[in-house]
């Protein structure tokens, strides 16, 4: 098998990252994968988990293609940006905004709150850096898009450099053996 498909729908969280990494590792070690196609539609979620998935996908020595349909919101943009080829289905929406962050404990020492704030700032910086790198836009421009909570059509996301190609239909094809 040269090609493997994986689908992400729903929110992005630690389980999304765990399941994707565990599944793909299993497939890589049990077959001859040369290309991974990830179909994604998500309302976003945990930025930390999205960065973990992005970092994992970028570290793989196989070709990654991401295919967006319906909506790519928030943290899902980070995962989508991991594709060396990024396709969007016509009508797909891209919602860029600063991530939302949740702390584990609301009552704790000031030092712990400061430590958590440091981590949140680093995650936002990494989020901005990833989108800047993958679109070729300056970090200042990406920061503006995130802070203004920008909604893009597939066409506008292509102009930005997030999308490479827009298609009418999902390119679902069964690979045939030669």
Chimera marker file (.cmm) of the C-alpha trace (Angstrom):
<marker_set name="trace">
<marker id="1" x="0.000" y="0.000" z="0.000" r="1" g="1" b="0" radius="0.5"/>
<marker id="2" x="1.527" y="3.268" z="-1.098" r="1" g="1" b="0" radius="0.5"/>
<marker id="3" x="-1.218" y="5.577" z="0.139" r="1" g="1" b="0" radius="0.5"/>
<marker id="4" x="-3.064" y="5.845" z="3.447" r="1" g="1" b="0" radius="0.5"/>
<marker id="5" x="-6.107" y="8.003" z="4.289" r="1" g="1" b="0" radius="0.5"/>
<marker id="6" x="-7.049" y="9.422" z="7.682" r="1" g="1" b="0" radius="0.5"/>
<marker id="7" x="-10.074" y="11.531" z="8.626" r="1" g="1" b="0" radius="0.5"/>
<marker id="8" x="-10.397" y="14.153" z="11.357" r="1" g="1" b="0" radius="0.5"/>
<marker id="9" x="-13.855" y="15.505" z="12.141" r="1" g="1" b="0" radius="0.5"/>
<marker id="10" x="-15.047" y="17.242" z="15.270" r="1" g="1" b="0" radius="0.5"/>
<marker id="11" x="-12.980" y="18.976" z="17.909" r="1" g="1" b="0" radius="0.5"/>
<marker id="12" x="-9.202" y="18.810" z="18.268" r="1" g="1" b="0" radius="0.5"/>
<marker id="13" x="-8.009" y="17.522" z="21.645" r="1" g="1" b="0" radius="0.5"/>
<marker id="14" x="-5.395" y="15.247" z="23.231" r="1" g="1" b="0" radius="0.5"/>
<marker id="15" x="-7.333" y="12.180" z="22.063" r="1" g="1" b="0" radius="0.5"/>
<marker id="16" x="-7.297" y="13.429" z="18.467" r="1" g="1" b="0" radius="0.5"/>
<marker id="17" x="-3.504" y="13.725" z="18.643" r="1" g="1" b="0" radius="0.5"/>
<marker id="18" x="-3.062" y="10.374" z="20.397" r="1" g="1" b="0" radius="0.5"/>
<marker id="19" x="-5.336" y="8.497" z="17.980" r="1" g="1" b="0" radius="0.5"/>
<marker id="20" x="-3.779" y="9.995" z="14.840" r="1" g="1" b="0" radius="0.5"/>
<marker id="21" x="-0.182" y="9.425" z="15.934" r="1" g="1" b="0" radius="0.5"/>
<marker id="22" x="-0.847" y="5.887" z="17.178" r="1" g="1" b="0" radius="0.5"/>
<marker id="23" x="-2.761" y="4.891" z="14.039" r="1" g="1" b="0" radius="0.5"/>
<marker id="24" x="-0.293" y="6.398" z="11.564" r="1" g="1" b="0" radius="0.5"/>
<marker id="25" x="2.700" y="4.890" z="13.391" r="1" g="1" b="0" radius="0.5"/>
<marker id="26" x="1.021" y="1.488" z="13.179" r="1" g="1" b="0" radius="0.5"/>
<marker id="27" x="0.368" y="1.906" z="9.476" r="1" g="1" b="0" radius="0.5"/>
<marker id="28" x="3.906" y="3.082" z="8.733" r="1" g="1" b="0" radius="0.5"/>
<marker id="29" x="5.453" y="0.128" z="10.517" r="1" g="1" b="0" radius="0.5"/>
<marker id="30" x="3.084" y="-2.460" z="9.044" r="1" g="1" b="0" radius="0.5"/>
<marker id="31" x="3.007" y="-1.350" z="5.404" r="1" g="1" b="0" radius="0.5"/>
<marker id="32" x="4.866" y="0.605" z="2.751" r="1" g="1" b="0" radius="0.5"/>
<marker id="33" x="3.192" y="4.025" z="2.983" r="1" g="1" b="0" radius="0.5"/>
<marker id="34" x="4.584" y="6.745" z="0.757" r="1" g="1" b="0" radius="0.5"/>
<marker id="35" x="1.689" y="9.212" z="1.032" r="1" g="1" b="0" radius="0.5"/>
<marker id="36" x="-0.770" y="10.175" z="3.764" r="1" g="1" b="0" radius="0.5"/>
<marker id="37" x="-3.973" y="12.008" z="2.845" r="1" g="1" b="0" radius="0.5"/>
<marker id="38" x="-5.784" y="13.640" z="5.746" r="1" g="1" b="0" radius="0.5"/>
<marker id="39" x="-9.379" y="14.731" z="5.234" r="1" g="1" b="0" radius="0.5"/>
<marker id="40" x="-10.310" y="17.332" z="7.822" r="1" g="1" b="0" radius="0.5"/>
<marker id="41" x="-13.376" y="19.281" z="8.907" r="1" g="1" b="0" radius="0.5"/>
<marker id="42" x="-13.225" y="20.658" z="12.417" r="1" g="1" b="0" radius="0.5"/>
<marker id="43" x="-14.543" y="23.346" z="14.720" r="1" g="1" b="0" radius="0.5"/>
<marker id="44" x="-11.024" y="23.572" z="16.163" r="1" g="1" b="0" radius="0.5"/>
<marker id="45" x="-10.051" y="23.004" z="19.747" r="1" g="1" b="0" radius="0.5"/>
<marker id="46" x="-6.834" y="22.553" z="21.691" r="1" g="1" b="0" radius="0.5"/>
<marker id="47" x="-3.942" y="24.490" z="20.117" r="1" g="1" b="0" radius="0.5"/>
<marker id="48" x="-1.339" y="22.405" z="21.969" r="1" g="1" b="0" radius="0.5"/>
<marker id="49" x="-2.729" y="19.158" z="20.502" r="1" g="1" b="0" radius="0.5"/>
<marker id="50" x="-2.918" y="20.708" z="17.023" r="1" g="1" b="0" radius="0.5"/>
<marker id="51" x="0.736" y="21.785" z="17.247" r="1" g="1" b="0" radius="0.5"/>
<marker id="52" x="1.655" y="18.252" z="18.375" r="1" g="1" b="0" radius="0.5"/>
<marker id="53" x="-0.089" y="16.789" z="15.303" r="1" g="1" b="0" radius="0.5"/>
<marker id="54" x="1.493" y="19.378" z="12.996" r="1" g="1" b="0" radius="0.5"/>
<marker id="55" x="4.982" y="18.655" z="14.385" r="1" g="1" b="0" radius="0.5"/>
<marker id="56" x="4.470" y="14.909" z="14.040" r="1" g="1" b="0" radius="0.5"/>
<marker id="57" x="3.222" y="15.169" z="10.443" r="1" g="1" b="0" radius="0.5"/>
<marker id="58" x="6.069" y="17.483" z="9.419" r="1" g="1" b="0" radius="0.5"/>
<marker id="59" x="8.602" y="15.054" z="10.946" r="1" g="1" b="0" radius="0.5"/>
<marker id="60" x="7.371" y="12.097" z="8.871" r="1" g="1" b="0" radius="0.5"/>
<marker id="61" x="9.418" y="11.104" z="5.841" r="1" g="1" b="0" radius="0.5"/>
<marker id="62" x="6.323" y="10.548" z="3.700" r="1" g="1" b="0" radius="0.5"/>
<marker id="63" x="4.283" y="12.943" z="1.571" r="1" g="1" b="0" radius="0.5"/>
<marker id="64" x="1.400" y="14.601" z="3.462" r="1" g="1" b="0" radius="0.5"/>
<marker id="65" x="-1.680" y="15.955" z="1.691" r="1" g="1" b="0" radius="0.5"/>
<marker id="66" x="-4.468" y="17.698" z="3.588" r="1" g="1" b="0" radius="0.5"/>
<marker id="67" x="-7.992" y="18.053" z="2.249" r="1" g="1" b="0" radius="0.5"/>
<marker id="68" x="-10.420" y="20.498" z="3.894" r="1" g="1" b="0" radius="0.5"/>
<marker id="69" x="-14.186" y="20.370" z="3.637" r="1" g="1" b="0" radius="0.5"/>
<marker id="70" x="-16.994" y="22.316" z="5.285" r="1" g="1" b="0" radius="0.5"/>
<marker id="71" x="-14.987" y="24.178" z="7.941" r="1" g="1" b="0" radius="0.5"/>
<marker id="72" x="-11.464" y="24.536" z="9.233" r="1" g="1" b="0" radius="0.5"/>
<marker id="73" x="-11.674" y="26.550" z="12.418" r="1" g="1" b="0" radius="0.5"/>
<marker id="74" x="-9.147" y="27.680" z="14.964" r="1" g="1" b="0" radius="0.5"/>
<marker id="75" x="-6.605" y="24.968" z="15.833" r="1" g="1" b="0" radius="0.5"/>
<marker id="76" x="-7.651" y="22.872" z="12.811" r="1" g="1" b="0" radius="0.5"/>
<marker id="77" x="-5.824" y="25.394" z="10.595" r="1" g="1" b="0" radius="0.5"/>
<marker id="78" x="-2.561" y="24.326" z="12.216" r="1" g="1" b="0" radius="0.5"/>
<marker id="79" x="-3.121" y="20.674" z="11.281" r="1" g="1" b="0" radius="0.5"/>
<marker id="80" x="-4.346" y="21.572" z="7.801" r="1" g="1" b="0" radius="0.5"/>
<marker id="81" x="-1.191" y="23.632" z="7.233" r="1" g="1" b="0" radius="0.5"/>
<marker id="82" x="0.953" y="20.503" z="7.687" r="1" g="1" b="0" radius="0.5"/>
<marker id="83" x="0.143" y="19.327" z="4.167" r="1" g="1" b="0" radius="0.5"/>
<marker id="84" x="2.760" y="19.802" z="1.476" r="1" g="1" b="0" radius="0.5"/>
<marker id="85" x="-0.280" y="19.842" z="-0.813" r="1" g="1" b="0" radius="0.5"/>
<marker id="86" x="-3.380" y="21.509" z="0.638" r="1" g="1" b="0" radius="0.5"/>
<marker id="87" x="-6.750" y="21.104" z="-1.063" r="1" g="1" b="0" radius="0.5"/>
<marker id="88" x="-10.015" y="22.771" z="-0.062" r="1" g="1" b="0" radius="0.5"/>
<marker id="89" x="-13.434" y="21.747" z="-1.269" r="1" g="1" b="0" radius="0.5"/>
<marker id="90" x="-15.352" y="24.684" z="-2.736" r="1" g="1" b="0" radius="0.5"/>
<marker id="91" x="-17.473" y="26.324" z="-0.040" r="1" g="1" b="0" radius="0.5"/>
<marker id="92" x="-15.105" y="25.425" z="2.802" r="1" g="1" b="0" radius="0.5"/>
<marker id="93" x="-14.743" y="28.091" z="5.485" r="1" g="1" b="0" radius="0.5"/>
<marker id="94" x="-11.496" y="28.920" z="7.281" r="1" g="1" b="0" radius="0.5"/>
<marker id="95" x="-11.796" y="30.680" z="10.656" r="1" g="1" b="0" radius="0.5"/>
<marker id="96" x="-8.557" y="32.147" z="11.995" r="1" g="1" b="0" radius="0.5"/>
<marker id="97" x="-8.444" y="33.431" z="15.556" r="1" g="1" b="0" radius="0.5"/>
<marker id="98" x="-6.267" y="33.384" z="18.626" r="1" g="1" b="0" radius="0.5"/>
<marker id="99" x="-6.598" y="30.096" z="20.423" r="1" g="1" b="0" radius="0.5"/>
<marker id="100" x="-8.655" y="29.731" z="23.553" r="1" g="1" b="0" radius="0.5"/>
<marker id="101" x="-6.870" y="28.211" z="26.502" r="1" g="1" b="0" radius="0.5"/>
<marker id="102" x="-8.068" y="26.285" z="29.533" r="1" g="1" b="0" radius="0.5"/>
<marker id="103" x="-6.173" y="25.946" z="32.769" r="1" g="1" b="0" radius="0.5"/>
<marker id="104" x="-6.386" y="22.791" z="34.830" r="1" g="1" b="0" radius="0.5"/>
<marker id="105" x="-6.692" y="24.512" z="38.204" r="1" g="1" b="0" radius="0.5"/>
<marker id="106" x="-8.383" y="27.839" z="38.753" r="1" g="1" b="0" radius="0.5"/>
<marker id="107" x="-7.193" y="28.204" z="42.336" r="1" g="1" b="0" radius="0.5"/>
<marker id="108" x="-3.426" y="28.111" z="42.601" r="1" g="1" b="0" radius="0.5"/>
<marker id="109" x="-0.429" y="30.288" z="43.407" r="1" g="1" b="0" radius="0.5"/>
<marker id="110" x="0.371" y="33.386" z="41.393" r="1" g="1" b="0" radius="0.5"/>
<marker id="111" x="3.585" y="31.701" z="40.205" r="1" g="1" b="0" radius="0.5"/>
<marker id="112" x="1.571" y="28.838" z="38.709" r="1" g="1" b="0" radius="0.5"/>
<marker id="113" x="-0.733" y="31.270" z="36.906" r="1" g="1" b="0" radius="0.5"/>
<marker id="114" x="2.311" y="33.090" z="35.503" r="1" g="1" b="0" radius="0.5"/>
<marker id="115" x="3.818" y="29.782" z="34.384" r="1" g="1" b="0" radius="0.5"/>
<marker id="116" x="0.592" y="28.835" z="32.588" r="1" g="1" b="0" radius="0.5"/>
<marker id="117" x="0.436" y="32.276" z="30.962" r="1" g="1" b="0" radius="0.5"/>
<marker id="118" x="3.996" y="31.785" z="29.700" r="1" g="1" b="0" radius="0.5"/>
<marker id="119" x="2.955" y="28.480" z="28.101" r="1" g="1" b="0" radius="0.5"/>
<marker id="120" x="-0.148" y="30.057" z="26.526" r="1" g="1" b="0" radius="0.5"/>
<marker id="121" x="1.937" y="32.872" z="25.047" r="1" g="1" b="0" radius="0.5"/>
<marker id="122" x="4.398" y="30.341" z="23.639" r="1" g="1" b="0" radius="0.5"/>
<marker id="123" x="1.559" y="28.337" z="22.047" r="1" g="1" b="0" radius="0.5"/>
<marker id="124" x="0.185" y="31.507" z="20.419" r="1" g="1" b="0" radius="0.5"/>
<marker id="125" x="3.673" y="32.380" z="19.163" r="1" g="1" b="0" radius="0.5"/>
<marker id="126" x="4.069" y="28.862" z="17.701" r="1" g="1" b="0" radius="0.5"/>
<marker id="127" x="0.584" y="29.041" z="16.129" r="1" g="1" b="0" radius="0.5"/>
<marker id="128" x="1.506" y="32.337" z="14.446" r="1" g="1" b="0" radius="0.5"/>
<marker id="129" x="4.904" y="31.025" z="13.378" r="1" g="1" b="0" radius="0.5"/>
<marker id="130" x="3.437" y="27.888" z="11.768" r="1" g="1" b="0" radius="0.5"/>
<marker id="131" x="0.849" y="29.802" z="9.747" r="1" g="1" b="0" radius="0.5"/>
<marker id="132" x="3.453" y="32.380" z="8.742" r="1" g="1" b="0" radius="0.5"/>
<marker id="133" x="5.880" y="29.702" z="7.567" r="1" g="1" b="0" radius="0.5"/>
<marker id="134" x="3.258" y="27.705" z="5.681" r="1" g="1" b="0" radius="0.5"/>
<marker id="135" x="1.615" y="30.683" z="3.946" r="1" g="1" b="0" radius="0.5"/>
<marker id="136" x="4.759" y="32.722" z="3.319" r="1" g="1" b="0" radius="0.5"/>
<marker id="137" x="3.163" y="35.716" z="5.068" r="1" g="1" b="0" radius="0.5"/>
<marker id="138" x="4.883" y="37.822" z="7.727" r="1" g="1" b="0" radius="0.5"/>
<marker id="139" x="4.103" y="36.956" z="11.343" r="1" g="1" b="0" radius="0.5"/>
<marker id="140" x="2.707" y="40.480" z="11.823" r="1" g="1" b="0" radius="0.5"/>
<marker id="141" x="0.106" y="39.815" z="9.100" r="1" g="1" b="0" radius="0.5"/>
<marker id="142" x="-0.841" y="36.445" z="10.627" r="1" g="1" b="0" radius="0.5"/>
<marker id="143" x="-1.110" y="38.028" z="14.090" r="1" g="1" b="0" radius="0.5"/>
<marker id="144" x="-3.526" y="40.610" z="12.669" r="1" g="1" b="0" radius="0.5"/>
<marker id="145" x="-5.685" y="37.897" z="11.082" r="1" g="1" b="0" radius="0.5"/>
<marker id="146" x="-5.761" y="35.949" z="14.362" r="1" g="1" b="0" radius="0.5"/>
<marker id="147" x="-6.539" y="38.918" z="16.604" r="1" g="1" b="0" radius="0.5"/>
<marker id="148" x="-9.278" y="40.146" z="14.251" r="1" g="1" b="0" radius="0.5"/>
<marker id="149" x="-10.943" y="36.695" z="14.175" r="1" g="1" b="0" radius="0.5"/>
<marker id="150" x="-10.895" y="36.408" z="10.378" r="1" g="1" b="0" radius="0.5"/>
<marker id="151" x="-13.235" y="34.203" z="8.362" r="1" g="1" b="0" radius="0.5"/>
<marker id="152" x="-11.987" y="33.259" z="4.889" r="1" g="1" b="0" radius="0.5"/>
<marker id="153" x="-13.646" y="31.534" z="1.978" r="1" g="1" b="0" radius="0.5"/>
<marker id="154" x="-11.643" y="28.808" z="0.248" r="1" g="1" b="0" radius="0.5"/>
<marker id="155" x="-10.780" y="31.368" z="-2.434" r="1" g="1" b="0" radius="0.5"/>
<marker id="156" x="-9.543" y="33.932" z="0.119" r="1" g="1" b="0" radius="0.5"/>
<marker id="157" x="-7.586" y="31.213" z="1.947" r="1" g="1" b="0" radius="0.5"/>
<marker id="158" x="-5.958" y="30.387" z="-1.395" r="1" g="1" b="0" radius="0.5"/>
<marker id="159" x="-5.024" y="34.052" z="-1.900" r="1" g="1" b="0" radius="0.5"/>
<marker id="160" x="-3.482" y="33.993" z="1.585" r="1" g="1" b="0" radius="0.5"/>
<marker id="161" x="-1.412" y="30.921" z="0.663" r="1" g="1" b="0" radius="0.5"/>
<marker id="162" x="-3.093" y="28.555" z="3.104" r="1" g="1" b="0" radius="0.5"/>
<marker id="163" x="-4.879" y="26.632" z="0.339" r="1" g="1" b="0" radius="0.5"/>
<marker id="164" x="-3.053" y="25.414" z="-2.768" r="1" g="1" b="0" radius="0.5"/>
<marker id="165" x="-5.982" y="24.069" z="-4.794" r="1" g="1" b="0" radius="0.5"/>
<marker id="166" x="-9.788" y="24.275" z="-4.700" r="1" g="1" b="0" radius="0.5"/>
<marker id="167" x="-11.861" y="21.317" z="-5.885" r="1" g="1" b="0" radius="0.5"/>
<marker id="168" x="-15.592" y="20.755" z="-6.366" r="1" g="1" b="0" radius="0.5"/>
<marker id="169" x="-15.637" y="17.224" z="-4.908" r="1" g="1" b="0" radius="0.5"/>
<marker id="170" x="-13.646" y="15.228" z="-2.381" r="1" g="1" b="0" radius="0.5"/>
<marker id="171" x="-10.913" y="13.365" z="-4.280" r="1" g="1" b="0" radius="0.5"/>
<marker id="172" x="-11.868" y="10.009" z="-2.803" r="1" g="1" b="0" radius="0.5"/>
<marker id="173" x="-10.425" y="7.306" z="-4.986" r="1" g="1" b="0" radius="0.5"/>
<marker id="174" x="-9.622" y="3.720" z="-4.258" r="1" g="1" b="0" radius="0.5"/>
<marker id="175" x="-6.027" y="2.892" z="-5.030" r="1" g="1" b="0" radius="0.5"/>
<marker id="176" x="-5.649" y="0.005" z="-7.444" r="1" g="1" b="0" radius="0.5"/>
<marker id="177" x="-2.818" y="-2.469" z="-7.420" r="1" g="1" b="0" radius="0.5"/>
<marker id="178" x="-0.680" y="-2.573" z="-10.539" r="1" g="1" b="0" radius="0.5"/>
<link id1="1" id2="2" r="1" g="1" b="0" radius="0.2"/>
<link id1="2" id2="3" r="1" g="1" b="0" radius="0.2"/>
<link id1="3" id2="4" r="1" g="1" b="0" radius="0.2"/>
<link id1="4" id2="5" r="1" g="1" b="0" radius="0.2"/>
<link id1="5" id2="6" r="1" g="1" b="0" radius="0.2"/>
<link id1="6" id2="7" r="1" g="1" b="0" radius="0.2"/>
<link id1="7" id2="8" r="1" g="1" b="0" radius="0.2"/>
<link id1="8" id2="9" r="1" g="1" b="0" radius="0.2"/>
<link id1="9" id2="10" r="1" g="1" b="0" radius="0.2"/>
<link id1="10" id2="11" r="1" g="1" b="0" radius="0.2"/>
<link id1="11" id2="12" r="1" g="1" b="0" radius="0.2"/>
<link id1="12" id2="13" r="1" g="1" b="0" radius="0.2"/>
<link id1="13" id2="14" r="1" g="1" b="0" radius="0.2"/>
<link id1="14" id2="15" r="1" g="1" b="0" radius="0.2"/>
<link id1="15" id2="16" r="1" g="1" b="0" radius="0.2"/>
<link id1="16" id2="17" r="1" g="1" b="0" radius="0.2"/>
<link id1="17" id2="18" r="1" g="1" b="0" radius="0.2"/>
<link id1="18" id2="19" r="1" g="1" b="0" radius="0.2"/>
<link id1="19" id2="20" r="1" g="1" b="0" radius="0.2"/>
<link id1="20" id2="21" r="1" g="1" b="0" radius="0.2"/>
<link id1="21" id2="22" r="1" g="1" b="0" radius="0.2"/>
<link id1="22" id2="23" r="1" g="1" b="0" radius="0.2"/>
<link id1="23" id2="24" r="1" g="1" b="0" radius="0.2"/>
<link id1="24" id2="25" r="1" g="1" b="0" radius="0.2"/>
<link id1="25" id2="26" r="1" g="1" b="0" radius="0.2"/>
<link id1="26" id2="27" r="1" g="1" b="0" radius="0.2"/>
<link id1="27" id2="28" r="1" g="1" b="0" radius="0.2"/>
<link id1="28" id2="29" r="1" g="1" b="0" radius="0.2"/>
<link id1="29" id2="30" r="1" g="1" b="0" radius="0.2"/>
<link id1="30" id2="31" r="1" g="1" b="0" radius="0.2"/>
<link id1="31" id2="32" r="1" g="1" b="0" radius="0.2"/>
<link id1="32" id2="33" r="1" g="1" b="0" radius="0.2"/>
<link id1="33" id2="34" r="1" g="1" b="0" radius="0.2"/>
<link id1="34" id2="35" r="1" g="1" b="0" radius="0.2"/>
<link id1="35" id2="36" r="1" g="1" b="0" radius="0.2"/>
<link id1="36" id2="37" r="1" g="1" b="0" radius="0.2"/>
<link id1="37" id2="38" r="1" g="1" b="0" radius="0.2"/>
<link id1="38" id2="39" r="1" g="1" b="0" radius="0.2"/>
<link id1="39" id2="40" r="1" g="1" b="0" radius="0.2"/>
<link id1="40" id2="41" r="1" g="1" b="0" radius="0.2"/>
<link id1="41" id2="42" r="1" g="1" b="0" radius="0.2"/>
<link id1="42" id2="43" r="1" g="1" b="0" radius="0.2"/>
<link id1="43" id2="44" r="1" g="1" b="0" radius="0.2"/>
<link id1="44" id2="45" r="1" g="1" b="0" radius="0.2"/>
<link id1="45" id2="46" r="1" g="1" b="0" radius="0.2"/>
<link id1="46" id2="47" r="1" g="1" b="0" radius="0.2"/>
<link id1="47" id2="48" r="1" g="1" b="0" radius="0.2"/>
<link id1="48" id2="49" r="1" g="1" b="0" radius="0.2"/>
<link id1="49" id2="50" r="1" g="1" b="0" radius="0.2"/>
<link id1="50" id2="51" r="1" g="1" b="0" radius="0.2"/>
<link id1="51" id2="52" r="1" g="1" b="0" radius="0.2"/>
<link id1="52" id2="53" r="1" g="1" b="0" radius="0.2"/>
<link id1="53" id2="54" r="1" g="1" b="0" radius="0.2"/>
<link id1="54" id2="55" r="1" g="1" b="0" radius="0.2"/>
<link id1="55" id2="56" r="1" g="1" b="0" radius="0.2"/>
<link id1="56" id2="57" r="1" g="1" b="0" radius="0.2"/>
<link id1="57" id2="58" r="1" g="1" b="0" radius="0.2"/>
<link id1="58" id2="59" r="1" g="1" b="0" radius="0.2"/>
<link id1="59" id2="60" r="1" g="1" b="0" radius="0.2"/>
<link id1="60" id2="61" r="1" g="1" b="0" radius="0.2"/>
<link id1="61" id2="62" r="1" g="1" b="0" radius="0.2"/>
<link id1="62" id2="63" r="1" g="1" b="0" radius="0.2"/>
<link id1="63" id2="64" r="1" g="1" b="0" radius="0.2"/>
<link id1="64" id2="65" r="1" g="1" b="0" radius="0.2"/>
<link id1="65" id2="66" r="1" g="1" b="0" radius="0.2"/>
<link id1="66" id2="67" r="1" g="1" b="0" radius="0.2"/>
<link id1="67" id2="68" r="1" g="1" b="0" radius="0.2"/>
<link id1="68" id2="69" r="1" g="1" b="0" radius="0.2"/>
<link id1="69" id2="70" r="1" g="1" b="0" radius="0.2"/>
<link id1="70" id2="71" r="1" g="1" b="0" radius="0.2"/>
<link id1="71" id2="72" r="1" g="1" b="0" radius="0.2"/>
<link id1="72" id2="73" r="1" g="1" b="0" radius="0.2"/>
<link id1="73" id2="74" r="1" g="1" b="0" radius="0.2"/>
<link id1="74" id2="75" r="1" g="1" b="0" radius="0.2"/>
<link id1="75" id2="76" r="1" g="1" b="0" radius="0.2"/>
<link id1="76" id2="77" r="1" g="1" b="0" radius="0.2"/>
<link id1="77" id2="78" r="1" g="1" b="0" radius="0.2"/>
<link id1="78" id2="79" r="1" g="1" b="0" radius="0.2"/>
<link id1="79" id2="80" r="1" g="1" b="0" radius="0.2"/>
<link id1="80" id2="81" r="1" g="1" b="0" radius="0.2"/>
<link id1="81" id2="82" r="1" g="1" b="0" radius="0.2"/>
<link id1="82" id2="83" r="1" g="1" b="0" radius="0.2"/>
<link id1="83" id2="84" r="1" g="1" b="0" radius="0.2"/>
<link id1="84" id2="85" r="1" g="1" b="0" radius="0.2"/>
<link id1="85" id2="86" r="1" g="1" b="0" radius="0.2"/>
<link id1="86" id2="87" r="1" g="1" b="0" radius="0.2"/>
<link id1="87" id2="88" r="1" g="1" b="0" radius="0.2"/>
<link id1="88" id2="89" r="1" g="1" b="0" radius="0.2"/>
<link id1="89" id2="90" r="1" g="1" b="0" radius="0.2"/>
<link id1="90" id2="91" r="1" g="1" b="0" radius="0.2"/>
<link id1="91" id2="92" r="1" g="1" b="0" radius="0.2"/>
<link id1="92" id2="93" r="1" g="1" b="0" radius="0.2"/>
<link id1="93" id2="94" r="1" g="1" b="0" radius="0.2"/>
<link id1="94" id2="95" r="1" g="1" b="0" radius="0.2"/>
<link id1="95" id2="96" r="1" g="1" b="0" radius="0.2"/>
<link id1="96" id2="97" r="1" g="1" b="0" radius="0.2"/>
<link id1="97" id2="98" r="1" g="1" b="0" radius="0.2"/>
<link id1="98" id2="99" r="1" g="1" b="0" radius="0.2"/>
<link id1="99" id2="100" r="1" g="1" b="0" radius="0.2"/>
<link id1="100" id2="101" r="1" g="1" b="0" radius="0.2"/>
<link id1="101" id2="102" r="1" g="1" b="0" radius="0.2"/>
<link id1="102" id2="103" r="1" g="1" b="0" radius="0.2"/>
<link id1="103" id2="104" r="1" g="1" b="0" radius="0.2"/>
<link id1="104" id2="105" r="1" g="1" b="0" radius="0.2"/>
<link id1="105" id2="106" r="1" g="1" b="0" radius="0.2"/>
<link id1="106" id2="107" r="1" g="1" b="0" radius="0.2"/>
<link id1="107" id2="108" r="1" g="1" b="0" radius="0.2"/>
<link id1="108" id2="109" r="1" g="1" b="0" radius="0.2"/>
<link id1="109" id2="110" r="1" g="1" b="0" radius="0.2"/>
<link id1="110" id2="111" r="1" g="1" b="0" radius="0.2"/>
<link id1="111" id2="112" r="1" g="1" b="0" radius="0.2"/>
<link id1="112" id2="113" r="1" g="1" b="0" radius="0.2"/>
<link id1="113" id2="114" r="1" g="1" b="0" radius="0.2"/>
<link id1="114" id2="115" r="1" g="1" b="0" radius="0.2"/>
<link id1="115" id2="116" r="1" g="1" b="0" radius="0.2"/>
<link id1="116" id2="117" r="1" g="1" b="0" radius="0.2"/>
<link id1="117" id2="118" r="1" g="1" b="0" radius="0.2"/>
<link id1="118" id2="119" r="1" g="1" b="0" radius="0.2"/>
<link id1="119" id2="120" r="1" g="1" b="0" radius="0.2"/>
<link id1="120" id2="121" r="1" g="1" b="0" radius="0.2"/>
<link id1="121" id2="122" r="1" g="1" b="0" radius="0.2"/>
<link id1="122" id2="123" r="1" g="1" b="0" radius="0.2"/>
<link id1="123" id2="124" r="1" g="1" b="0" radius="0.2"/>
<link id1="124" id2="125" r="1" g="1" b="0" radius="0.2"/>
<link id1="125" id2="126" r="1" g="1" b="0" radius="0.2"/>
<link id1="126" id2="127" r="1" g="1" b="0" radius="0.2"/>
<link id1="127" id2="128" r="1" g="1" b="0" radius="0.2"/>
<link id1="128" id2="129" r="1" g="1" b="0" radius="0.2"/>
<link id1="129" id2="130" r="1" g="1" b="0" radius="0.2"/>
<link id1="130" id2="131" r="1" g="1" b="0" radius="0.2"/>
<link id1="131" id2="132" r="1" g="1" b="0" radius="0.2"/>
<link id1="132" id2="133" r="1" g="1" b="0" radius="0.2"/>
<link id1="133" id2="134" r="1" g="1" b="0" radius="0.2"/>
<link id1="134" id2="135" r="1" g="1" b="0" radius="0.2"/>
<link id1="135" id2="136" r="1" g="1" b="0" radius="0.2"/>
<link id1="136" id2="137" r="1" g="1" b="0" radius="0.2"/>
<link id1="137" id2="138" r="1" g="1" b="0" radius="0.2"/>
<link id1="138" id2="139" r="1" g="1" b="0" radius="0.2"/>
<link id1="139" id2="140" r="1" g="1" b="0" radius="0.2"/>
<link id1="140" id2="141" r="1" g="1" b="0" radius="0.2"/>
<link id1="141" id2="142" r="1" g="1" b="0" radius="0.2"/>
<link id1="142" id2="143" r="1" g="1" b="0" radius="0.2"/>
<link id1="143" id2="144" r="1" g="1" b="0" radius="0.2"/>
<link id1="144" id2="145" r="1" g="1" b="0" radius="0.2"/>
<link id1="145" id2="146" r="1" g="1" b="0" radius="0.2"/>
<link id1="146" id2="147" r="1" g="1" b="0" radius="0.2"/>
<link id1="147" id2="148" r="1" g="1" b="0" radius="0.2"/>
<link id1="148" id2="149" r="1" g="1" b="0" radius="0.2"/>
<link id1="149" id2="150" r="1" g="1" b="0" radius="0.2"/>
<link id1="150" id2="151" r="1" g="1" b="0" radius="0.2"/>
<link id1="151" id2="152" r="1" g="1" b="0" radius="0.2"/>
<link id1="152" id2="153" r="1" g="1" b="0" radius="0.2"/>
<link id1="153" id2="154" r="1" g="1" b="0" radius="0.2"/>
<link id1="154" id2="155" r="1" g="1" b="0" radius="0.2"/>
<link id1="155" id2="156" r="1" g="1" b="0" radius="0.2"/>
<link id1="156" id2="157" r="1" g="1" b="0" radius="0.2"/>
<link id1="157" id2="158" r="1" g="1" b="0" radius="0.2"/>
<link id1="158" id2="159" r="1" g="1" b="0" radius="0.2"/>
<link id1="159" id2="160" r="1" g="1" b="0" radius="0.2"/>
<link id1="160" id2="161" r="1" g="1" b="0" radius="0.2"/>
<link id1="161" id2="162" r="1" g="1" b="0" radius="0.2"/>
<link id1="162" id2="163" r="1" g="1" b="0" radius="0.2"/>
<link id1="163" id2="164" r="1" g="1" b="0" radius="0.2"/>
<link id1="164" id2="165" r="1" g="1" b="0" radius="0.2"/>
<link id1="165" id2="166" r="1" g="1" b="0" radius="0.2"/>
<link id1="166" id2="167" r="1" g="1" b="0" radius="0.2"/>
<link id1="167" id2="168" r="1" g="1" b="0" radius="0.2"/>
<link id1="168" id2="169" r="1" g="1" b="0" radius="0.2"/>
<link id1="169" id2="170" r="1" g="1" b="0" radius="0.2"/>
<link id1="170" id2="171" r="1" g="1" b="0" radius="0.2"/>
<link id1="171" id2="172" r="1" g="1" b="0" radius="0.2"/>
<link id1="172" id2="173" r="1" g="1" b="0" radius="0.2"/>
<link id1="173" id2="174" r="1" g="1" b="0" radius="0.2"/>
<link id1="174" id2="175" r="1" g="1" b="0" radius="0.2"/>
<link id1="175" id2="176" r="1" g="1" b="0" radius="0.2"/>
<link id1="176" id2="177" r="1" g="1" b="0" radius="0.2"/>
<link id1="177" id2="178" r="1" g="1" b="0" radius="0.2"/>
</marker_set>
